[in-house]
């Protein structure tokens, strides 16, 4: 199993409005090299689920397993293209692509120092 989404749910908590359940009990298995599309109306949680797979959003319930390891945070083995522009306009294309790599290398250098 390449990616296994097992009984995943997401609930946002707000002090003023209480809890808002986006989705629950999502179950999906994707094999390596399989092409999958996620369809649904605006606001149904498609982007939230993708953010959870990328490790950018916490999982409220269940687990997402990628190649045998549970996703708990972002990692260099995953990437995500955002719907909104997320580039630094003052950098060129190459500099935008290299930005996260330089940050990662900088953190590794700080840890070893």
Secondary structure by P-SEA (a helix, b strand, c coil): ccccccbbbbbbbbccccccccccbbbbbbcccbbbbbbbcccccaaaaaaaaacccccccccccccccccccccccbbbbbccccccccccaaaaaaaaaaaaaaaaaaaac
